[in-house]
């Protein structure tokens, strides 16, 4: 009986200390903005590679390049936007402007 009470109290303490996974806050929004500013250019080789694997090398060097340049501009711009607006919960609850949040996510 005593062990059961100790286990229940321990579990209650553990569950009361947990936080929501992937919680968004202004610090995470600022960090995400900086990361996207610094790594926006990675969209170019990433999209070249992805298009080469999905289609052909020629497609990667043409379509992938154009798509990569476009996404690099968009990701860098989103990073600037999130860095400037980090104190404000815009979009709601500091949600990311782009999906995936980072160039390396899928």
VOLO-616059 format. One line per field, with one value per residue (C-alpha): residue number from 1; z negated, x negated, y. Coordinates in steps of 0.05 Angstrom, whole numbers. Layout:
BEGIN
pos = NUM, ...
pz = Z, ...
px = X, ...
py = Y, ...
// end
This chain:
BEGIN
pos = 1, 2, 3, 4, 5, 6, 7, 8, 9, 10, 11, 12, 13, 14, 15, 16, 17, 18, 19, 20, 21, 22, 23, 24, 25, 26, 27, 28, 29, 30, 31, 32, 33, 34, 35, 36, 37, 38, 39, 40, 41, 42, 43, 44, 45, 46, 47, 48, 49, 50, 51, 52, 53, 54, 55, 56, 57, 58, 59, 60, 61, 62, 63, 64, 65, 66, 67, 68, 69, 70, 71, 72, 73, 74, 75, 76, 77, 78, 79, 80, 81, 82, 83, 84, 85, 86, 87, 88, 89, 90, 91, 92, 93, 94, 95, 96, 97, 98, 99, 100, 101, 102, 103, 104, 105, 106
pz = 0, -19, 47, 86, 53, 66, 140, 147, 115, 159, 222, 203, 192, 260, 297, 263, 286, 360, 412, 479, 533, 589, 552, 591, 557, 576, 563, 610, 662, 658, 663, 721, 756, 748, 771, 833, 849, 843, 879, 931, 985, 970, 1008, 1073, 1068, 1031, 1087, 1141, 1106, 1094, 1166, 1191, 1149, 1167, 1241, 1274, 1269, 1323, 1285, 1222, 1256, 1287, 1249, 1183, 1190, 1205, 1149, 1101, 1116, 1106, 1040, 1016, 1025, 991, 932, 921, 925, 875, 829, 833, 819, 759, 731, 736, 708, 655, 596, 625, 629, 703, 732, 673, 617, 652, 704, 761, 825, 868, 865, 853, 801, 823, 889, 861, 839, 881
px = 0, -56, -93, -29, -21, -94, -87, -23, -56, -117, -75, -34, -98, -125, -61, -55, -125, -115, -105, -70, -116, -134, -104, -112, -136, -171, -240, -227, -199, -262, -308, -268, -274, -349, -358, -316, -355, -421, -400, -352, -404, -405, -339, -378, -420, -363, -314, -365, -378, -304, -285, -344, -322, -248, -256, -324, -390, -368, -304, -345, -391, -334, -269, -303, -348, -290, -248, -308, -322, -248, -244, -309, -279, -214, -249, -298, -240, -200, -260, -266, -191, -194, -256, -223, -155, -180, -150, -80, -37, -26, -6, 35, -7, -73, -59, -110, -98, -126, -118, -165, -192, -264, -296, -317, -247, -199
py = 0, 47, 33, 48, 116, 133, 112, 154, 215, 207, 202, 263, 302, 281, 297, 365, 385, 369, 423, 422, 394, 442, 501, 565, 628, 692, 663, 605, 652, 696, 636, 608, 675, 678, 606, 618, 681, 644, 580, 606, 596, 521, 517, 521, 458, 422, 434, 417, 351, 336, 350, 309, 249, 255, 270, 274, 311, 359, 374, 385, 434, 474, 467, 452, 513, 560, 530, 534, 607, 624, 585, 616, 685, 664, 630, 687, 737, 696, 696, 771, 778, 731, 766, 834, 812, 763, 801, 797, 733, 741, 691, 666, 635, 650, 596, 589, 628, 571, 497, 463, 511, 501, 484, 416, 395, 355
// end
